[in-house]
Amino acid sequence: MARESLVGNVAQDLGLSPSQLAARKARVVSEGSEQHFRLDPHSGVLTLTETLDRERICPHSESCALLFQLFFENPVQLIRGEVEVRDVNDHSPVFPEREVVLEISETASPGSRFSLESAQDEDVGINGVQNYSLSPNSHFSLDVDRGKGGAEFVKLFLQRPLDREEQRELHLVLTATDGGSPPRSGTAQVRVVVLDANDNVPVFSREVYEARVAENSPPGQLVVRVSAADPDEGSNCKVRYTFTSERSRRLFSLNAETGEIHIESNLDFEEAECHDIEVKATDGGGLSAHCRVHVEVLDVNDNAPEIALSSVSASIPEDAPPRTVVALLSVRDRDSGDNGRTECAIEGDVPFSLTAAFANHYELRTSAALDRETTAEYNVSIVAT
């Protein structure tokens, strides 16, 4: 939707006339750093201040909600609003590489699977990648699997044995299609190079390795060691390990000789609670096997609470009755569990108190009669823990 597009009529929803809205000095305050909405106090209409880019605001998130607060000054009142940003199918699936080369031995058994990198689509939900298809051929079909974290693993499934003397290379087209209306698609060329005989495929000691690491683990820390054995001799028994996705290479490093996986860059629990990694073990003859590594990221208390002051009265009369609202504020903490639960309190002995409003929102009120001749002003310190 374009800038200045209508989001809703606040006055109508609240049962107020535009004149009441203006008289109460209503205004909109966004909960984030960006002001996405504008309120016309004369009509009560809420409009966009800019075109919203859902992929920038809520990357890789199924749901996307922008929160705002409607603040009335006379009398003081705070109403919480939420605007859902709905995804439109404005991105096509894209493969990391336009051409993929697979080297497969002619002795590979029917039923063998060979990993391909999945396509990425910046859209979410039904507008994201929904299915894959392979160009018609006599040897391969597709096998698509999902990991615990929702990651897709696309594999070629060998249905009929290869014969290098009959056909040295196969050229296939892999297509990813999203669920939009109309749907969008992206393609990658798959070139299968048929290798001469190498009798044994590497075999991993486990199909799935699982590991748990704290999000503040330093780069270089060992996560897990994968191991594959090959009973062949010479170069055909020497196994080298590689990642099958570029995202895994950004977060983790893999020793090609030992199979040890180390942390490459800082992990963030708030960004991703787990990572699904696929490791390929390839012997000297070009045969390969795959295992999956599921890394669970443990939350640590690495985010301090944040206090946002929605409104404050710079002055109040000394005859203001107790429990007069002076300020409105909210507290949030990006950590989870106990690390994300906050407590809010006033420091020092001052005639003010905090009252919980809703969902980590508080009202600062007077708690006793005020006397300007005794104390002309107060500095109130509020601490969130």
Number of C-alpha atoms within 10 A of each C-alpha: 11 11 13 14 14 14 15 15 15 21 22 13 9 11 9 12 15 18 14 15 21 17 15 17 15 22 17 22 23 19 17 11 7 9 14 20 21 20 22 18 21 14 16 25 17 20 19 19 16 15 12 14 12 20 15 9 13 15 14 16 13 13 14 17 14 16 15 19 16 16 21 19 15 12 11 17 13 20 11 14 16 11 13 10 15 11 18 13 20 11 18 22 22 20 21 13 13 12 15 17 12 18 16 22 25 21 19 23 14 14 13 16 21 20 21 20 17 23 25 17 24 19 24 23 16 16 24 26 27 15 12 19 14 17 13 10 11 10 14 23 17 17 16 15 10 11 15 10 14 11 13 17 21 19 19 20 18 20 16 15 17 24 17 17 10 8 11 14 17 15 12 18 16 22 19 24 22 25 17 20 10 8 15 19 19 19 20 20 17 21 16 17 18 23 22 16 16 19 15 20 26 24 19 19 12 13 12 14 17 12 14 13 18 14 20 16 17 14 15 13 13 17 18 19 15 22 18 24 16 19 13 17 10 10 11 20 20 19 26 18 23 18 19 18 17 10 12 17 16 12 15 21 21 22 14 16 13 14 21 16 21 19 21 18 15 13 22 18 19 15 7 12 15 20 20 21 22 20 22 24 28 24 25 16 23 20 27 26 20 23 19 19 22 18 19 19 21 17 18 18 15 15 14 15 20 15 17 14 13 17 17 14 11 8 8 12 9 13 10 14 14 15 18 16 23 18 18 23 19 20 20 18 19 15 18 14 9 9 17 17 15 15 10 19 13 15 10 11 7 14 15 21 18 21 16 13 13 10 9 16 20 20 22 21 19 20 16 15 13 19 13 10 7 7 9 9 12 9 7 13 10 14 13 16 14
